[in-house]
Amino acid sequence: MGSQSSQKVPSVFKFDKSAPGGFKWGFRLEDDPDRICFSKLSYRYPDPAQIHAAQTLASFSTKPGKLPPNRKVTDGMTKFLEAIRAVAIDRMTADWRKYFVESTPMEAILTVPAVWSDKAKSDTLQCAHKAGFGELNKID
């Protein structure tokens, strides 16, 4: 998983056939020009013209990559959340006994910006559910 440690991980990813599981994410892609970044803009700005405008502004600092034709942003966000969950469980298992981690009920709190549309919030919850975060409980 790499040796980089941080409380915040860049939400960048790339579908890469050469990577384990066909997916790379976070710090492993820091300098990769083909990484998918600004994926959250697809949630914030559902209008393609707004996405393009936001990506154009963002391109002054980096160039966003492109998704493979058979993938959607939600596929990438689901894989990203799966990876985050796997790292969290690996860290807990390393610090505590495996039995303790497996037998302890876990709950995750996922926050999104208030300005996101209801659809964007719902899509994010669905990605989290598919990533193994359990049942969906939404607090408005």
C-alpha positions as CSV (number, residue, x, y, z in Angstrom):
1,M,0.0,0.0,0.0
2,G,3.0,2.3,0.2
3,S,4.7,4.0,3.1
4,Q,3.1,7.4,2.8
5,S,1.1,8.3,5.9
6,S,-1.3,11.3,6.2
7,Q,-4.6,12.2,7.7
8,K,-5.7,13.5,4.3
9,V,-5.1,11.5,1.1
10,P,-5.4,13.0,-2.3
11,S,-8.7,11.8,-3.9
12,V,-7.0,11.0,-7.2
13,F,-7.2,7.6,-8.9
14,K,-6.4,5.8,-12.1
15,F,-7.7,2.6,-13.6
16,D,-4.4,0.8,-14.5
17,K,-4.3,-2.8,-15.7
18,S,-0.7,-3.2,-14.4
19,A,-1.6,-2.3,-10.8
20,P,-3.0,-4.8,-8.3
21,G,-6.7,-4.9,-8.8
22,G,-6.4,-2.7,-11.9
23,F,-6.5,0.5,-9.8
24,K,-4.1,3.0,-8.3
25,W,-5.0,5.8,-5.9
26,G,-3.8,8.6,-3.6
27,F,-0.1,9.3,-3.1
28,R,1.0,6.6,-5.5
29,L,-0.3,8.9,-8.3
30,E,1.1,12.2,-7.1
31,D,3.1,12.9,-10.3
32,D,1.2,10.7,-12.7
33,P,-0.1,13.0,-15.5
34,D,-2.9,10.5,-16.4
35,R,-4.4,10.4,-12.9
36,I,-8.1,11.2,-12.5
37,C,-8.4,14.3,-10.4
38,F,-11.2,16.8,-9.7
39,S,-13.6,13.8,-9.9
40,K,-15.7,15.5,-7.3
41,L,-16.5,18.2,-9.8
42,S,-18.7,15.7,-11.6
43,Y,-20.8,15.6,-8.4
44,R,-20.8,19.3,-7.8
45,Y,-21.4,20.3,-11.3
46,P,-23.7,17.9,-13.1
47,D,-23.8,20.1,-16.2
48,P,-20.9,19.0,-18.6
49,A,-20.2,22.6,-19.5
50,Q,-19.7,23.5,-15.9
51,I,-17.4,20.5,-15.4
52,H,-15.4,21.6,-18.4
53,A,-15.1,25.2,-17.1
54,A,-14.1,23.9,-13.6
55,Q,-11.5,21.6,-15.1
56,T,-10.1,24.4,-17.3
57,L,-9.6,26.5,-14.3
58,A,-8.0,23.6,-12.4
59,S,-5.7,22.8,-15.4
60,F,-3.5,25.7,-14.3
61,S,-2.2,23.4,-11.5
62,T,-2.6,20.0,-13.1
63,K,-4.2,18.3,-16.0
64,P,-7.1,15.9,-15.2
65,G,-6.8,12.4,-16.7
66,K,-9.6,10.6,-18.6
67,L,-11.7,7.7,-17.5
68,P,-11.6,4.5,-19.6
69,P,-14.6,4.3,-22.0
70,N,-16.2,1.5,-19.9
71,R,-15.9,3.4,-16.6
72,K,-17.9,6.2,-14.8
73,V,-16.7,8.5,-12.1
74,T,-18.8,6.6,-9.6
75,D,-16.8,3.4,-10.5
76,G,-13.6,5.3,-9.5
77,M,-15.0,6.7,-6.4
78,T,-16.3,3.3,-5.3
79,K,-12.8,1.8,-5.9
80,F,-11.2,4.8,-4.0
81,L,-13.5,4.3,-1.0
82,E,-12.8,0.5,-1.1
83,A,-9.1,1.3,-0.9
84,I,-9.5,3.7,1.9
85,R,-11.6,1.1,3.9
86,A,-9.0,-1.6,3.2
87,V,-6.1,0.6,4.5
88,A,-8.1,1.5,7.6
89,I,-8.8,-2.1,8.4
90,D,-5.2,-3.1,7.7
91,R,-4.0,-0.4,10.1
92,M,-6.4,-1.4,12.8
93,T,-5.5,-5.1,12.4
94,A,-1.8,-4.2,12.6
95,D,-2.4,-2.3,15.8
96,W,-4.9,-4.6,17.4
97,R,-5.6,-8.3,17.2
98,K,-7.5,-9.5,14.0
99,Y,-10.3,-11.1,16.1
100,F,-10.9,-7.7,17.9
101,V,-11.1,-5.9,14.6
102,E,-13.4,-8.5,13.0
103,S,-15.7,-8.7,16.0
104,T,-16.0,-5.0,16.7
105,P,-19.0,-3.2,15.0
106,M,-17.7,-0.4,12.9
107,E,-19.4,2.7,11.7
108,A,-18.1,5.3,9.2
109,I,-19.2,8.9,8.8
110,L,-18.9,10.2,5.3
111,T,-19.4,14.0,4.9
112,V,-20.0,15.8,1.6
113,P,-20.2,19.6,0.9
114,A,-23.6,21.1,1.7
115,V,-23.7,22.7,-1.8
116,W,-23.9,19.3,-3.5
117,S,-27.2,18.3,-5.1
118,D,-29.3,15.5,-3.5
119,K,-28.3,13.3,-6.5
120,A,-24.6,13.9,-5.8
121,K,-25.1,13.1,-2.1
122,S,-27.1,9.9,-3.0
123,D,-24.4,8.8,-5.5
124,T,-21.7,9.2,-2.9
125,L,-23.7,7.1,-0.4
126,Q,-24.2,4.4,-3.0
127,C,-20.5,4.4,-3.7
128,A,-19.8,4.0,0.0
129,H,-22.3,1.2,0.3
130,K,-20.8,-0.7,-2.7
131,A,-17.3,-0.1,-1.2
132,G,-18.3,-2.1,1.8
133,F,-19.2,0.6,4.3
134,G,-22.5,-1.1,5.2
135,E,-26.0,0.1,5.5
136,L,-26.9,3.6,4.5
137,N,-28.1,6.0,7.1
138,K,-28.5,9.5,5.8
139,I,-28.6,12.6,8.1
140,D,-29.8,15.7,6.4
